[in-house]
Amino acid sequence: MPVNHAPGIRSCRNCDFIFAPNIQSEDSKLYDSNFGDTNVHPTYEKRDGKYVVRNRVKLEALLDRLEPYRQTGRFLDVGCSAAFFLSVAKERGWQPQGAEIAKWAADFSRQELGIDVFNGMLQDAKFPDNHFDVVFSSHVMEHIGQPLGLLSEMTRVLRPGGVHVTVVPTQFASPSWRLAHRFIGDPPPIHASFYTRDTYAAFLKEAGLRVKSVEYNVEINRLRQLMRSVQENAAQWQQEKNAIVQGAAASAVRPAWVELAKKLVNLLGNSLDMGDEIIAFAEKPV
C-alpha cells in the first residue's frame, strides 16, 4: 500500500521503493533537442556550439573495469543519448550499440559518431538473446515507471557471465534530502522512480542478475550546496545551464587533493548509507 512521501511521489510500505504513480515508461517528447542543449549530461557537453565528450578520464576508468568481461566485444548502452561513451568504447576495440528514445540523439550518434543506435525503447530493438558482454545504462532507470520490465529485457540480451552496469541518481538517499530535506533533481514526469542502494539491488535480483556491488557516489558540490540557500543554489544552477546553452561549459580537471577528498567522502557516505547516485555491477549467472 503506497504512502505519501513527497508531493506527487509515493513509497511502498512493503519494500520502501519510492515512485511516481501512473507513469509507465519514457515519453520521447520530454527529451527533444532542447533538452539535450540544456541538460547537464555525464558524458557530453557543448563547446563552441558543438557536442564533445565529457569526463573522458572517468569513462576510461570505467572501461578498464569492464575489460575482464570482454569475450565477443559487444557492448550495449541503453539510453545512450549522444553516444560519446560508446564512441570512447569503440576507440578501445569494443563493438558498440545503443538504444535511445530521443530521435535527435540517435541521429547525432549515427551521423556524427558512427555508432549504431536504435531509436526507440530497448524492448522494440529485439536484440538476440545472450548477445552482449556488457549492458550499461547511466541516468536512465530513474525515468522508467516500471523498472523491472526494462531490467528483465537487459538481462535477456546479456550473455551468461556478462556484466550489467548501472549509474542511477538516488535523490531520497542523498545527503541533501537526508540532512536538509532538499529534493534535488527532476520531479515527475521526467523522473518516475527513486532508488536506494537496497531497493535497486532488489530489482537487479528480481530481474535474474547476481549483484556484485552497489556503491553510493557522493557529489562534493552537493555538500557545498547545503551551506547555501535554496535560492542561491537555484541561481547557481541557472548560471551553469546558461553556460551550457551558450557553449561555454568546460570540464574542470580536479587536483589530486580533491580526488583524495572525494574518495574519503564516498567511504563516509557508503558507511552512512547515503549518496547522490549509485553505481551497480551485476552479472548474469552462467
N, C-alpha and C positions, 0 to 999 in steps of 0.2 A: 504494500500500500504506500504510494508516494506521499511525502510530506513536503510542506513548503520549505525551501532552502534560501531562496533569494527571489526577487521579482521575476516571474516567468520561468523559474527553474525549480525542479523538484529533486528529492532524493528518495531512494528506496530504503525502507526500513530493514529489509532482509539482507541486502548486500552493500549498502552505502553508496551505490553508484548514483551519480548526480547527472541530471539530464534535463533537456527541454522537451516537454511533451509534444506529440503530434508533428515532429519533424522526422521525415522518413529517410531522406537522402539529400545529397548536394543538389543545388539548383545552379546550373551553369550561368544563369543571368546575374548571379551575385558576383561573378568573377570575370568581368569583362576586362578589356584592355585598360580602362581607367583604374580598376583595382590593381592591375599589375604595375601601373605607373606610380601609385601612391602607397603600395604595400611595402612594409619592411620585411624583406624575404631573406632567409638564412643563406641562400646560395647565389643570389644575384643582386645587383644594384644598377642604378643608372648613372653613367658618367658621360658628360658631353653629348647628351641625347641618345646614348646607346647603352643597351644592356650589356653588362660584363659580369664575370664570375666574382663572387664574394666569398670570403673565408676559405680561400684555397688551402691554406695550411691545415685547417680543421678537416676539410674534405679529404685531403691526402692522408691524414692520420686515421680517419675512419676507414678508408680503403685499405690501409695497412692491416687493420683488424679483420678485414674480410678476406684477405688473401688465403688463409687456411681452408676456406670453403670453395675455392675455385677448382672446378672439375671441367664442366662444359664451357665455362666462361660467360654463361648467360646471366644477365643482371637486369632486374625489373625495378623501376621506380614508379610507385603508384602515387598519382597526384604530383607529378614531377614539375609542374608549372613550366617556366622556361628552363629547359633541362640541362643546366650547367653542371650539376653533379654527374649526370650521365656523360656529359662531354669530357669531364676530367677522368671518369672511369674508362672511357673509350681510349684516351691517351695512354692508359696503362694496360691496354690489351683486352679489356672486357668487351663483351658483345651486348651493348645496352639496348633496352627497350623501355618505353614509358607508356603510361595511361594517364590522361589528363582531360578533365571535362571542359576547361576553358579553351575555346577554339583559337583565340589569339596566341595562347602559349603553345598549343600543339603545332600550329602553323609555324610559329617562330622556331621551335625546336627542330622541325623537319627542314625548313628552308634555310635557316641561318646556322644551325649547329650540325645538321646532317644526322640527327638522331631519329630513329623510328619510334614515333609516338602515336598511340591510338587516341583519337579524340572521342571520349565517352567514358562511361563507368567501366571499371575493371571487368565486371561480370559480362558485359557486352563484347569485350575483346575476344573472349573464347580462346584463350591461350591453352595449349595442351596440358594435360596432367603431368605433374612431376617434371617440370620443364626447366626451372631456373635454379641456379646455385644460390642466388641472393634475391630476396624480395624486400624492398626498402620502402619506407614512407616517412616523410617528415612534415609535421604540422598538417596532417590530413585527418586523422581519426577523430579530432575534436569537431570536425564538420559533419560527421556521419551520425544520423539519428538512430540507425540500427547497426552498431559496430560489429556484432557477431557475424552478420551475413558477409560483410566485406572481409573480415579476418578469415572466415572459412574459405572464401574464394582465394585469398592469398595463400592459404595453406595448401589448397588443391594444386595450384600451379608451381609450388615449391617442391623441389626434388627431395626425397628422403635423405636426411643428413645435411640438407641445405639450411641456411640461416635466414630468419625473418628479423629485420631490424626496424625499430620504430622510434621516432622522436615525436613527442607529443606534449603540448603545454598542460600544466596542472594548476589552473587558477585557484581552486579551492584547497590545494595543498601548498600554496605558495606562502612565503613569509609575509608578503603584502596582505594576504587575506587573513592568515592566522594571527599575525601580530597587530595589524591595524584595521582589519575588516575592510580592506580596499579591494574591489574587483578590478583587475587589470586584464584587458583583452577584449575580444569582440563578444557581445551578448548574442542571444538568438536573434535572427535565424542563422547568422553566419556560423557561430559556434553552437553546437547542439548537444555535445557530450563532454563531460568534465570528469577527469580521472584522478585517482590517487595511484600510488605505486601498487597497492594491494588490489584495487579494483581492476586495473589494467592487466596485471598478472593473471587474475581470474579469467578475464576474457581470452587471453592467449591460451590458457589451459583448456578452456571450453572449446576453442577452435581446433584443438588437437595438437598443439605445439608443446614442446618441453622447454620451460623457461630456464634460461641460463643466468641472466642478470636483469634486474630492473633498478636503475640508479637515478637518483634525482640530480639535476643540474640547477644550481642557484645562480641567478644573474646578479652580479655585483652592482650593476647600475640600478637594479630594482631596490636593492638595500639602501642605496643613496636616496632614492625617491621617497623612502619612508621619513626622511628628515625634512622633506618639503611638503607644502600643502598640496591638496588635490588640484587647486587652480594653477599653482606653479608648475606641477607636473604636466597638466594639460597644455600649458603654453609651451613647455619644452618639447613635448611630443609633436605639437603642431609645427614647431620650427624644424624638427627632424623630417617630418613629412614634406614640408615645403622644400627642403634641400633635395629630397629625392625627386620631386616633381621638376625642379629646376636643373637636375642632373649634376648637382654639386656634392652629393654624398660620396664619401670615400672611406674605405676600410682603414681603421687605425691598427697599427702594429703595437701590441701591448708589450711593455718592458717585462723583463724576467721576474721582477718582484711582484708584478701584478699577476703573472701566471702562477707564482707560488701562493699568493694570497687566494687566488681562485680555487686552487686545489684544497687549501685549508678550509675555505668556506664551504666547498662541496662536501668535505668529510663531516663537517659540523652539521650541515643541512641533512645529510643522509642519516646521521645518528639521531637527529631530532625528528626525522620522518617528514621533512618538508623540502620543497624545491619548486622552481618555476616551470620546469619541464622534466620529463623522464626520458631516458634512453634505454630501450629494452632490446635485449638479444634473446631469441628463442629459436630452437632447432626443430625440424620436422623429424620425428622418430624414424629410424631405419626399419 
